[in-house]
Amino acid sequence: MTTVAAVAQILVALAFVSIPMLRHRYGATTAKANAEAELRRQGIPTRVLAENKLTFDAGGHETAVPVSVAAVMAAVAALNLAGNEWGQTLTYVFSSLVLVGNGLILWSQLTAVQSVQRAFKRKGDPMLERVDVPALLKAAGSGFPSWTPILQNVRHGIAFAGSIIALVAVGLA
C-alpha cells in the first residue's frame, strides 16, 4: 500500500508545480498586458500594478511554496517506495498539511476579488479605490489559455484526492 501512497504523492507533487509553470509562461506577458489594457480603459495609470506589487506571474512565494511542497512530497514518496518507516509517519504529517494548504489556496482563489479590493482600500489611495477589480482580474485571467480553469480544477482534485489516498494507503499498510 505504500506504493499506492507514493504514486499519489508524486501526482500531488506534479499538480503543485503545474500552476506556477503556467503563470511563468503567461503571467508576465499576456496576463499583465491585458490587465494594463484594462487599467488604461478605466483611466487608471498602469504603474499602480508595480507600485502595489500586483503581478500575474508566479514570482517569489508563489513559486517557492509549490516547488517546496512538490519536493517534500517527492521525498516522502521516495521513502514510501523504499519501504522506509519514516515514509508513513511523514505521509501523515505532510499529506494532512497539503489537504489544509490546498483548502486555503482554493479559498484564496474564490475570494481573490474581495482580497484585492480590501488590499486596495487599506492603501487609502483614492485612485486604487476606483479600480474595477473584477474587470481587472477578468482581463488578466483572459491572458491565460482557455483551459486554465480546467487545469486548476484538476490540480485541486489531485491535491485533495491524492492526499486522502496517501493517508488511507499508509493507514492500511
Sequence and secondary structure as in RCSB ss.txt:
>XXXX:A:sequence
MTTVAAVAQILVALAFVSIPMLRHRYGATTAKANAEAELRRQGIPTRVLAENKLTFDAGGHETAVPVSVAAVMAA
VAALNLAGNEWGQTLTYVFSSLVLVGNGLILWSQLTAVQSVQRAFKRKGDPMLERVDVPALLKAAGSGFPSWTPI
LQNVRHGIAFAGSIIALVAVGLA
>XXXX:A:secstr
 HHHHHHHHHHHHHHHHHHHHHHHHHIIIIIHHHHHHHHHHHT  THHHHHTT  SS  THHHHHHHHHHHHHHH
HHHHHHHT HHHHHHHHHHHHHHHHHHHHHHHHHHTHHHHHHHHHHHHT HHHHT  HHHHHHHHHTTS TTHHH
HHHHHHHHHHHHHHHHHHHHHH 
